[in-house]
Structure formats: structure tokens, C-alpha cells
Amino acid sequence: MSARRSFVPLAALSLVAGGALAGCGGQSAGDAKPPASTSASSATSAPASTPASTPASTPASTPASPSASGPPSASPGSTTAEPVYYLVDTGARGGLRLAREPHDLAGATRAETATAAVQAMIAGPDDPDYVTTWNPDTQVLGIARHRRVVSVDLSEDARTASVGSEGAARMIQQLVWTVTEVMGPKARVQLLIDGKPAGELWGAVTWDRPVRRADPMDVRLLVQIDEPREGSTTSSPLSVSGEAAAFEANVPWRVLNAKGRVVRQGSALASEAMTLSPYSFTVRLRPGTYTVQVVEDDPSGGEAPGRPMQDTRTFTIQ
């Protein structure tokens, strides 16, 4: 497994994320950027019909306490594979997106597992195509849930990040998606800094109310590999799985050897078309190191602006 990447300023994101196999562009020209100073709820595309608001029983200025009615506790000493979210620059077509990476996280309770997930988010990804822009000195001071609101308390270091409006909005959703993978997808997340509501952040947004997940089609990478994991060693036949929002549910893929030559290629079918849904396929390979690549299907034949989104994983067959 490759070493974790340290955080980078958003201005350098395209240099880190634009590897030859990943094919990512060097711009962050996605949807129109929010104003230089905006609220977290507007910057994160929360549905208009369900505004991110603080329940009357949970004042925004007070950290939420655990609730007996929350998600069940994990088994003591157990380890679970949970998705942790990072950032990837997909170029002009998709802009800055969330990419997920499974991590084995330990925790006797959901809150402890969520704490481990946020720590992994801050520490950085294994995949060199992904990055995190959270300050690596940031400490997780506590995570607690009251009803459907999860409070994430971080140290003052969390205020330091070199990002613009789009990057700030994605950082909010990066934390929201990482936490709600553990605490439940319908939960809303309130960020606290040293026990107080975060307020203005990074010179670009204001996070003063609980925020829910944005529409995945708006913020997530639309072709995603979950397995195999980056840097893993496995056996043949290789099983590849993930999620994709694909035209006619078609998910093109190819496998490249260590010299960058295509040795296998084909296409898989996602369970649904044009919405993020599971896909999987298997491929037989000789021992060696390879990279598997899945690509967003392009019905325009290259006429659409920007490059199709894609994801890669490098692994070894023993």
C-alpha cells in the first residue's frame, strides 16, 4: 500500500491529480462557482425542498450529545471497511469532484468509527490521483449525534486551507459524505471548531447550520473503483467493482501492464443507467503489476467539451 499523501493547496490539485493514466485535466471549471462568501448550505447544493436547518432541540452553538436512538454501536474492537472521501480534479467537464476510497476503520461505537474515518480523510488518500486539502495538523476533538444532527468538533487548525469557492464547497461535502457513510446517509453534519460553530471558513463559505449530503450526481466522481484497492496484492481472476453513472449503463474498462500497454479491455453493465449504481466484472491476468481503468462512456464520440471522467487502481497479481 502506498504512503498517504499530505494535503495540498487547491491551486496544485491539477498537478497532483493529473497523472498520465488518470487523464485528469488541469482546470477546475465545473458548474458556476458560488459567490466568494456564501453559506455552507448554498455552497453544497442542498435540495431546496429540504433546507439544512438546525432542529429547535439542538442549538447550533452547542455540540450535540449522543442519542440512544442513534445508529447501533459496532462490536467492541471490530474493524469495518468504510468509504472515505477525497478530492479529484476531473477537468472542465466535471470540475472538482468527490472520490471515495475504502479504509479499514476500528471503533467500538459508530462515533468512534466516524472519528477514524475523519482522521483518515485528513491524513490523505492511498490513491495518488486523489488529494485532500484539509490541514494535516487538524485534530478530531469529538463526534456526537443528537437525533439526525451529527456534530464534528475539529481543532483550530481546520481553519487553514488554500482553496477557492468551489474547493471550499467540496471540502464541506467531503466531510459530510465521509461522516454520513458511518452515521447514516440521512444525517446532517454541523462542523464545530474548538466546540463552537465553525462560521466563516477559508475566506469562501460560512458553515453555521447542519448540512446534508448534496446530490451525488452534482458532487461525486461518476465512475468509481472500490475494489481492488490501491497498492493491493491479489490473485487471478481479478474482481473489479464500484459505482458508475453511465450512458445506457455501459462502463468501458481496460487493464494496462507496468509498461502502460493495454492487455485486457471490455465493458461492464451498471445496474442502472445515468445514476450512480453498482457494476462489477472479472478478468484473468498473469502475475505482475497492473492498472485497471474505468471510463465514463462518451456517446458524443469525443465531441463533448472536456474529457470523460475516469478512475484507476494499481495493484499486483501474485
Secondary structure, DSSP 8 states (H G I E B T S, - for coil): ---------GGGHHHHH--TTTT--S----S----SSEEHHHHTT--TTS-----TTS-TTS-----TTSS----TT-EEEEEEEEEEE--TTT-EEEEEEEEEEE-SSHHHHHHHHHHHHHH--SSTT-B--S-TT--EEEEEEETTEEEEEE-GGGG-----HHHHHHHHHHHHHHHHHHH-TT-EEEEEETTEE-EEETTTEEE-S-B----HHHHB-SEEEEES-TT-EE-SSEEEEEEE--GGGEEEEEEEETTS-EEEEEEEE-SSSSS-EEEEEEE---SEEEEEEEE---TTTT-SSS---EEEEEEEE-
